[in-house]
Amino acid sequence: MGKALRPKGWVLLAYLLPGLIIYSFVVLVPIFSAFRYSFYSWTGGPKKTYIGIGNYLELLRDEVFWHSFLNNVLMTVYGLIGQVGLAFIFALLLMSKIVKLKGLHRTMSYFPSTLAPVIIAFLWMLIYNYNYGLLNAGLTKLGLGNLVQSWLDLTGPIVLLVSIPLSWQNIGFFTLLMLAGLSSINKEVLEVAELDGATGVRKAWYVIIPLAKPTLVVASLLCIANNMRGFEHIYAMTGGGPGNASSVMALYAYQTSFLRFRYGYGSALAIAIIALTMLMILLSTLALKRGENQKGGAY
Amino acid sequence: MELQLELKSQASSRRLLPGPAKLMVNALMLLFTASCIIPLLWIGYSSLKTQAEFANNILSLPSAPQFGNYLEAIKITNMLQLSWNSARVTLLSVIGITAISFVTGYITARLDFKGKKAMIFYYLFGMLVPIHALLVPIYLLFKNFGLADEWYTLIIPYIAFNLSLPIMLVSSYVVGIPKEIEEAAAIDGLSFSGTMFRIIFPIAVPVLTTVAILQFFSCWNEFSFALVLLKDESLRTVPLGMSYFKSQHSTNYPQLMAGMVLSMLPVTLVYFTFSSRIIAGVMSGAVKG
């Protein structure tokens, strides 16, 4: 841009500041204040006791927190399969010439993404409901009446059960993301591959997956970030129960702070969640980058 | 519709796959699409049944539509108040997001200045940071500043947490606008601000519309900040109000479903009105992100 159009420094600053101020107030300042509060034992009243790294020592021994962390990791794994993986297959199918009604598929599968997580949670509580649930009704219809049960009271597979609604809601988004990535692949490369006799699954495996790697990496990172901070679905669906079986880190931090009024410890949890999430994202970035150098798939 | 589809795909049989395999693939896709919609249709028609009728057979269609469920749901949830609160907060947040992302996106696309890279990174960081971990410090911060429990409380986090993607969308859209337009404007004596608002703004309306629609969903559906920052019942938003409705009236399922339908209505209307633009917007955001 020519010099004539360059605004004075203060004009530039005046334009950028409102965004930066409001963003910093809600994103950056809380991180610093959480760090500060995390060294105190504090129930919200006027009395704040400095306890050094006491909260962090407690956190290291806190089984519920680490169980919640593992649930987050497990949900991430389910998410990578149920959201990124399935979405990639659906996107491949939607790219092919075989599938009809592409517009309908795209429009309908994205629709759940636009609904509130709370509503998605209610919907799936109704689906899992013992007496009035779609799932049990379907099983009865199929003659599998012996499988009928109160699904959200199961401790064992509870993380899988609460991950299904998350996948259900987000798969349309990831399908669109994959479609965008796939459609930016050079058509000529695909045509050359077809001339060389690569079709169907072989084309997908040897040509499309390597070319789609950047999209798969972005989708995986987004999926990891989403699942590490998951809160609303679990809060509304199970409240972390039965017991703490389906608890996740953010929900545990919320309960610790707002139901047990342990603001100091809750702040330490917040710092731990941020650190663990960043660590997960960093590790997976490294892993995905390394996988890129070694072989085809991003998985 | 399924029958028609089968006929069509048979008619266009190509050499790659035999007919049955194509049918299978199409059936699979239809099944997937149906699974995204059928639970919602079930909620929709079940909300019109009496409680006894629903308990008797959860799958059957309502024999006589019970619109009374909707009246009850509106009354119990105070849905009009909830909708007004949500509409006010959402509208102002979306205006704020669109304005800030337009100005910031335009400047990052067109100007080089010290700290630009750091600023872009700073905004991107907001997409990765686990916001729900920060509910405690944000609550304490808002309380200390006297910003909690006001009608405008939610606008602040809603704007802040929805800036990252819109700034990127606007910025990459502006990069695609020929610079000659601005140079011509400068020769005609238009200032920087004049060029931004009078020349570029009208050109950027399509991307700003996409931003506004996408952020409408995000703000309308938000739950966590509303849960933590609002104690006053008269300020509750739709998702927050619904969560209390659920815990208080969890036995009358048709009524609960009526409430769910009502709370989904605005996003559903916006989605099916603008679906092609929304999908195009998400896809372009995905490529740029």
Interface residues (C-beta under 8 A of the other chain):
Chain A: M1 G2 A4 L5 R6 P7 V11 L12 Y15 L16 P18 G19 L20 I22 Y23 F25 V26 V27 V29 P30 I31 S33 A34 Y37 F90 L93 L94 S96 K97 I98 V99 K100 L101 L104 H105 R106 T107 M108 S109 Y110 F111 P112 T114 L115 A116 P117 V118 I119 F122 L123 L126 I127 N131 Y132 G133 L134 A137 W168 I171 G172 F173 L176 L177 L179 A180 G181 S183 S184 T199 G200 T215 V218 A225 M228 R229 G230 F231 E232 Y235 A236 M249 A250 A253 Y254 S257 F258 Y263 G266 S267 L269 A270 I273 I274 T277 M278 I281
Chain B: L5 K8 S9 R14 L16 L17 K22 V25 N26 L28 M29 L30 F32 T33 S35 C36 I37 P39 L40 W42 I43 F54 A55 I58 L59 G96 I100 S101 V103 T104 I107 R110 L111 F113 M119 Y122 Y123 F125 G126 M127 L128 V129 P130 I131 H132 A133 L134 L135 V136 P137 I138 Y139 L140 L141 I156 P157 I159 A160 F161 L163 I167 K179 E182 E183 A185 A186 I187 S191 F192 S193 T195 F217 W220 N221 E222 F223 S224 L227 V228 V238 P239 M242 S243 K246 Y253 L256 M257 M260 S263 M264 V267 T268 V270 Y271 S275 S276 I278 I279 V282 M283 S284 A286 V287 G289
